[in-house]
Amino acid sequence: MTQPRPTPPETEKRPFRQSRFGHEWTDDYAWLKDRDWQTVLREPDALSADIRAHLEAENRYTASILDPLGGLEETLFEEMKARLEPARSSTKLPDGPYRYYHRFEPGQEQGAYMREPREGGPATMMLDAEALADAADGFFDIGDVSHSPDHARVAYGLDLKGSENNQVFVKPIGGDDVHDTGIDTAAGALVWAADSDILFWVERDVNQRPSKVRFRSVHAEGEGDLTYEEADSGFFVGLGSSDDDRHILISAHDHTTSEVWAVPMVSPQVPPVCYAPRRNGVEYAPAPQGDATYILSNDQGAIDFAVFRSDTPLGEESDPASWQSYIDHKPGRLILGLETYAGHMVRLERENALPRIVIRDMATATEHAIEMDEAAYSLGLVSGYEYDTTTLYYSYSSPTTPASVYAYDMVTRARELVRQQTVPSGHDPDDYVTERIEIAARDGERVPVTLLYRQGVKPDGTNPLLLYGYGSYGHTIPADFRTARLSLVDRGFVYAIAHIRGGMAKGYDWYEAGKLDRKVNTFNDFVDAGRVLTELGWTSRGQIVAHGGSAGGLLVGAALNQDPGLFGAVIGAVPFVDVLNTMSDADLPLTPPEWPEWGNPLEDEAAFRTILSYSPYENVREADYPPVLITGGLTDPRVTYWEPAKWAATLRDHQRGTAPILLKMNMEAGHQGESGRYKSLKETATDYAFALWAVGKA
């Protein structure tokens, strides 16, 4: 006898009416946002009882639908787990007399942070992250791990709620005397001064924004000395160090404007000095080299960035009008990053949607590039600790080729393989095909798409296809190697990455063509990629699984509204789908810093109407929707939990078909989901089991 399908929970409607710029609208589910949400991020138990009851009911319903897939989930998880190296180490990066690295032993989720003598000898465990995770009650994630310049101590941050507020601890390397600094709202990097006693950190404010930089001796108590405070709520604060390790660098930035302040490592009490005051729309990053400072910037009309030279050292204020062009701007060649060494300058750049590394000898001004010959690949710099060296570390992978890390001598051009990813369960790259194609969007733009599929798969219209995208903040999805994808590809899926506008696959113009008043291009590109892939025979309508997370969740939500029949399923991970309401709430962590990306719907009527026209939550319509799996995290400060919860309820209200709309809320995690290399695989296994089930491949 067939069991009846479980009934989804009914979400109570409590109409909340709003009016702006002559437009009136009602939000039935605004009540799902806890009035004391700031406290909930830090103390999840503070969540209102009615909201908790609703989210738990959603989880029970989702579990009841997915329970029959439990066997498939477990099979997928074991496959994915078998592809991970049971014991592995990160690249061993030299710093003075030691090499530092992160090591996993078989079965470990978090591993340990290690060092060994540079010239050989027994390794020392600096930090046993696995033991710390075992002792934690619930969520555990480790933040920055930073050893002191004298190699005597290590500072580290722990996030025990998923809210990205880190508690900071210090311990001697090789010893067990852990010191709780009392710092509990740190964000990002922990940077030591040259004396190996004073520590700098970024502090979050009550609204979860990284807004202050403080420092104090690790032996002292109290909140520490305030060295920088950002007055503009639209700017986030970051922390780092200069390539030559002579200055602590404080950055203030939104998505289009930046400013850098410097503090001497040897004089941490000196007030920071701004290298160049912020100018709207100008981004810059200074790097010292010899007697000069080189600046990667989009100043002077260099939309795809150029490198400028200044005689003004860090620690003094520079006049941008005096910056000399050093590496000229070339339209379509986007310079992604710049690193300086004692005798060399290295830049990572992308042209025609493919990256390369270019090395410049500063004495001779000659250059050479490290380029690859696959159709699509990922290439990256592995930042080390040393400045006075000729050795560069870089990583390479492709959708079919496991990751490798090379040590490259910038003088002799010799390279040494120092880290090779292996797949214990077996992997033959020749079993798979990576292909880069371009599809024509509706306005004539050519959108790159990376395809991964097994040898023998034909474009005959019968293949299920997972279409992945992001398309915001200029972020470009790399064409790299991910072992989990093989579980879909081995079952007949074509895995496609759409390099849509809003990213920077084809330069900075590609990013600007997918933001603000042109944001709809992002969604159109994604839908058009799906449609063209069906026309080319790689799949068919109703056999595409759309997958995106965070701003990629916005992408798949908008695409679903635009053409629900194109998709066989949608997976929206921590999806940013309540754009209008979130961008209208200036107290939320990311809202003011993100107005340059989306527009300010509080003050700008054009921005309001643009966002209103595409925001997934406001544009759900009556339709026969495919199965949708929506995930969220209760302590997520980036995409707050109520966004996916509200979207699920609204989709269900407008569902005219029989496919389930599922919400899976992690009640003990934030934006990144579960921490740990195996726990995160379980979440991927759930997503992929759902995808296989939705297209009849379970």
C-alpha positions, -999 to +999 in steps of 0.1 A: +000+000+000+014+034-010+021+057+019+007+092+015+032+119+009+040+139+041+022+173+044+044+204+045+040+227+075+017+257+071+035+289+076+014+314+095+008+347+077+012+379+096+009+406+070+034+434+073+026+463+049+051+487+035+050+516+011+078+534-007+081+556-038+043+551-044+045+513-043+027+493-017+035+457-009+028+431+018+053+407+034+033+378+050+064+363+065+084+392+079+077+378+114+102+350+108+130+376+114+136+375+152+133+410+167+165+403+186+184+387+157+218+402+168+216+381+199+204+350+181+236+351+159+257+349+190+233+329+212+211+306+190+191+295+221+177+330+222+156+324+191+119+331+197+099+299+205+074+303+176+101+308+150+121+278+164+090+256+163+084+266+126+120+259+115+120+226+133+087+217+116+103+225+083+133+203+091+110+174+100+091+177+067+123+179+047+136+148+065+105+129+058+107+136+021+145+129+019+145+098+042+138+074+013+170+088-003+191+079+028+207+049+011+217+069-019+230+097+003+252+072+022+264+057-010+273+091-024+290+101+009+311+070+009+321+076-027+331+111-020+349+102+012+368+075-007+382+101-031+397+121-003+432+113+008+429+098+043+462+114+053+474+146+036+493+177+042+491+212+028+521+227+011+550+231+035+558+268+033+592+279+046+596+308+071+631+313+085+643+281+102+609+262+098+583+250+073+547+254+083+517+233+071+483+218+080+481+180+083+452+155+084+455+119+097+430+093+085+395+100+097+402+135+110+378+164+103+400+193+114+436+180+115+465+197+131+488+227+124+524+216+122+559+228+116+592+211+109+628+222+107+636+237+073+666+215+068+649+183+080+640+168+114+610+158+135+578+178+132+562+197+160+524+200+165+516+236+170+479+233+173+457+201+176+426+213+159+411+178+160+413+177+198+397+212+201+369+201+178+363+170+198+360+191+230+336+216+215+299+212+221+282+216+187+295+237+159+333+242+155+353+261+130+389+274+133+397+308+121+431+323+114+462+305+128+492+328+130+526+320+144+547+348+160+577+363+142+601+347+168+584+313+161+577+309+198+539+311+199+508+307+179+476+327+180+443+312+167+406+320+165+377+296+172+341+301+160+319+279+182+285+292+169+288+296+132+284+334+135+320+341+124+327+357+158+361+343+168+374+338+203+412+343+203+437+321+221+475+320+223+497+291+232+534+284+231+545+262+202+553+228+216+536+236+249+502+231+264+497+264+283+467+279+264+459+315+272+424+328+266+429+365+255+393+374+263+389+386+227+356+371+215+343+391+185+374+389+162+370+387+124+396+376+099+433+378+103+454+379+134+486+398+129+516+399+152+539+430+156+576+425+152+581+421+190+561+388+190+541+402+219+516+426+205+487+412+185+464+431+161+428+419+153+396+432+137+366+436+160+330+432+149+304+457+161+269+448+175+256+445+139+283+420+130+303+444+109+341+443+110+346+479+120+376+484+144+412+474+146+426+469+181+460+457+195+475+448+228+500+425+244+488+389+245+496+390+282+474+420+289+437+421+297+409+444+286+396+454+252+430+466+239+440+499+222+419+512+194+442+520+164+415+523+137+377+527+136+357+529+105+331+557+106+312+547+074+289+517+080+292+510+043+328+500+046+343+468+060+377+466+077+404+440+070+438+433+083+471+420+068+508+427+064+529+440+036+548+416+013+581+426+030+566+422+065+576+457+075+541+471+079+507+460+093+481+470+067+446+480+075+421+481+046+387+498+045+366+488+016+333+482+000+329+465-034+341+494-055+363+516-033+392+509-010+417+527+013+448+513+030+465+524+063+499+513+074+515+508+109+552+499+112+557+464+125+585+476+148+564+505+162+529+491+167+518+520+189+524+545+161+490+558+147+483+543+112+489+565+082+466+564+051+485+557+019+460+574-003+426+588+009+396+569-005+380+581-037+347+568-049+351+540-074+389+537-070+404+505-056+441+502-048+465+478-031+501+489-024+531+465-024+567+476-015+596+466-037+631+481-033+629+518-029+595+521-045+559+512-038+539+495-066+502+499-066+476+476-082+447+499-090+419+508-114+428+545-111+432+567-142+406+548-161+423+514-158+391+495-156+408+461-158+435+474-135+471+485-140+502+486-119+515+521-109+548+531-093+553+556-065+584+568-047+563+573-015+570+544+009+543+528+030+539+547+063+537+580+044+508+596+025+511+593-012+496+616-039+478+595-065+483+623-091+521+614-089+517+577-095+535+566-127+521+539-149+544+509-146+524+481-163+499+497-186+462+490-186+452+466-213+414+463-219+402+427-215+433+417-195+422+417-159+450+419-133+437+398-104+465+401-079+500+414-073+528+401-051+563+415-047+596+398-037+630+412-031+639+409-068+607+401-086+571+411-091+544+385-098+510+392-111+480+369-116+459+379-145+430+366-166+424+371-203+398+354-226+385+337-194+418+319-187+443+328-160+481+330-162+510+340-139+534+366-151+568+371-135+588+403-138+626+405-130+629+439-115+666+443-123+661+437-161+624+446-165+620+413-185+589+392-181+578+357-187+545+339-182+535+305-168+507+294-190+488+261-194+474+243-224+441+227-212+408+241-225+398+252-190+417+253-158+423+270-125+456+287-116+465+304-084+493+319-063+501+301-030+512+330-008+542+321+013+559+338+042+592+349+027+601+381+008+638+376+001+634+345-021+634+335-057+609+307-051+572+312-060+545+286-052+515+282-074+486+257-078+471+242-109+441+220-115+413+215-141+379+198-139+396+166-150+431+170-135+437+169-097+454+198-080+491+202-080+513+227-062+547+237-077+577+255-063+589+276-092+624+293-093+618+327-108+654+330-120+661+295-135+625+288-143+628+253-129+598+240-112+594+212-086+562+194-078+557+197-040+521+187-036+500+163-057+464+156-050+457+119-053+423+101-055+426+069-034+396+052-050+411+058-084+409+085-110+419+085-147+416+120-163+412+103-197+378+090-185+365+126-186+362+155-210+366+192-201+352+215-228+349+253-229+321+266-252+304+299-256+267+304-258+249+334-273+228+353-247+196+370-258+214+403-263+241+388-284+268+386-257+290+354-258+289+337-224+316+311-216+305+278-202+327+251-189+315+215-194+326+183-176+313+149-187+324+113-190+339+100-222+312+086-244+285+111-233+268+125-265+248+157-270+217+137-278+193+154-255+191+126-230+216+138-204+206+153-170+227+184-164+237+204-133+241+241-142+261+260-116+266+297-114+272+327-091+275+360-110+280+387-083+307+408-067+330+401-096+336+366-083+345+341-110+339+304-105+372+286-112+374+256-136+391+235-109+391+199-098+364+189-073+361+152-065+325+154-053+313+164-088+324+130-102+296+113-083+271+131-106+292+129-137+298+091-132+260+087-132+255+104-165+253+140-155+269+168-175+283+193-151+282+229-164+296+261-150+281+293-165+306+322-164+279+348-164+280+386-162+284+398-127+316+378-124+349+388-140+355+359-163+359+383-193+373+413-174+359+441-152+334+452-178+319+417-175+313+424-138+299+459-143+275+445-169+259+423-142+253+447-113+231+476-103+207+486-131+221+458-153+218+430-128+191+413-149+219+403-174+232+379-148+199+360-146+193+362-184+228+347-190+221+318-167+187+310-182+201+315-218+229+291-210+204+265-199+183+270-230+212+269-254+226+238-238+192+221-245+194+234-281+229+219-285+216+186-272+236+185-239+203+182-220+166+189-224+141+210-207+131+197-173+164+178-170+185+207-157+193+210-120+201+247-112+226+250-083+238+282-066+247+294-031+245+328-014+243+353-042+242+322-065+210+314-046+196+347-058+207+337-093+188+303-093+158+320-075+155+346-102+161+320-130+133+298-115+109+328-116+118+335-152+115+300-166+103+273-141+098+247-168+134+248-178+145+231-146+140+196-132+151+208-098+167+238-080+192+238-052+195+271-034+222+270-007+220+298+019+202+318-009+202+356-009+166+359-022+150+386+000+170+413-017+146+442-014+140+438+023+176+431+031+189+460+012+163+482+029+175+473+064+206+494+072+212+475+104+219+442+088+256+432+086+261+434+049+236+460+038+254+494+037+286+478+022+266+462-005+247+492-018+274+498-044+267+463-057+228+463-057+218+500-052+202+517-022+164+511-024+159+533+006+170+565-011+172+557-048+138+551-065+154+537-097+174+512-075+142+503-056+123+496-088+152+476-103+155+454-072+118+450-070+117+438-105+140+408-099+141+400-062+131+363-061+110+367-030+088+394-044+085+379-079+073+343-071+043+337-094+017+310-098+035+281-116+042+244-117+075+245-099+100+216-099+114+202-067+133+229-048+158+222-020+166+253+001+193+253+028+201+279+055+220+284+087+205+298+119+237+318+128+245+330+093+255+367+094+258+369+056+224+355+044+203+356+075+182+325+082+148+341+076+156+347+039+155+310+029+126+304+053+105+331+038+113+320+003+103+284+010+069+295+024+062+318-006+072+292-032+049+268-015+020+293-016+024+296-053+031+260-062+005+247-087+023+214-092+029+185-069+067+188-065+079+194-029+095+227-017+120+218+010+137+239+036+167+224+055+178+247+082+210+240+101+202+250+136+239+249+147+258+265+118+261+296+097+269+306+061+295+280+054+274+251+067+291+223+086+328+226+093+352+197+087+362+179+056+338+149+061+308+167+076+307+191+047+306+161+023+275+149+040+257+181+029+270+177-006+258+141-007+223+153+004+223+179-024+234+154-051+210+127-039+182+152-043+194+162-078+196+125-089+161+118-075+146+149-091+157+138-126+148+102-122+184+089-116+180+078-080 
